[in-house]
Amino acid sequence: HFEFVGGSSRKFWEIALSGDSITVRFGRIGTNGQSQKKVFADAATAARTAARLIREKTGKGYQEKPV
């Protein structure tokens, strides 16, 4: 679970890795947000993609928060 609070923005972003798929949930803090699921060719590709997405979000200022 990652959150970004800055200016008028109050957003969250979550990622869940399950085998060869990734589920991402995102939106404004305090809402259910929306969810997207992507299936990859194999679990290794899904894991690499999840790690890349986490690096991108933390690079944009998102901070990991306990759920």
C-alpha positions in Angstrom: 0.0 0.0 0.0 1.5 3.3 -1.1 0.2 6.8 -0.6 0.9 10.2 -2.1 -0.2 13.4 -0.3 0.9 16.7 -1.9 -0.8 19.9 -2.7 -4.4 19.0 -3.4 -3.6 15.3 -4.2 -4.4 12.5 -1.7 -4.0 9.3 -3.6 -3.3 5.6 -2.9 -1.9 2.8 -4.9 -1.7 -0.9 -4.1 -0.2 -3.9 -5.9 -0.7 -7.6 -5.4 1.3 -10.3 -7.1 -0.2 -13.7 -7.5 1.7 -16.2 -9.7 1.6 -14.9 -13.2 -0.7 -12.0 -12.6 -0.7 -8.5 -11.0 -3.7 -6.7 -9.5 -3.3 -2.9 -9.0 -5.8 -0.9 -7.1 -5.6 2.9 -7.0 -7.7 6.0 -6.3 -8.3 8.8 -3.9 -7.6 8.1 -0.2 -10.9 7.3 1.5 -12.5 5.7 -1.6 -12.5 2.1 -2.9 -10.7 3.3 -6.0 -10.6 1.1 -9.1 -8.8 -2.1 -9.8 -6.9 -3.5 -12.8 -5.6 -7.0 -13.3 -2.9 -8.0 -15.8 -1.8 -11.5 -16.7 1.8 -12.2 -17.9 3.5 -15.1 -19.7 5.1 -16.3 -16.5 5.5 -15.6 -12.8 9.1 -14.1 -13.3 7.8 -11.5 -15.8 5.0 -10.6 -13.4 7.5 -10.2 -10.5 9.8 -8.0 -12.6 6.9 -5.8 -13.7 5.7 -5.4 -10.1 9.2 -4.4 -9.0 9.4 -1.9 -11.8 6.0 -0.4 -11.0 6.9 0.0 -7.3 10.2 1.8 -8.3 8.2 4.1 -10.6 5.7 5.0 -7.9 8.3 5.6 -5.2 10.2 7.8 -7.7 7.1 9.9 -8.1 6.8 10.5 -4.4 4.5 7.7 -3.2 5.5 6.4 0.3 4.8 2.9 1.5 2.3 2.8 4.4 1.1 -0.1 6.6 -2.4 -1.3 5.7 
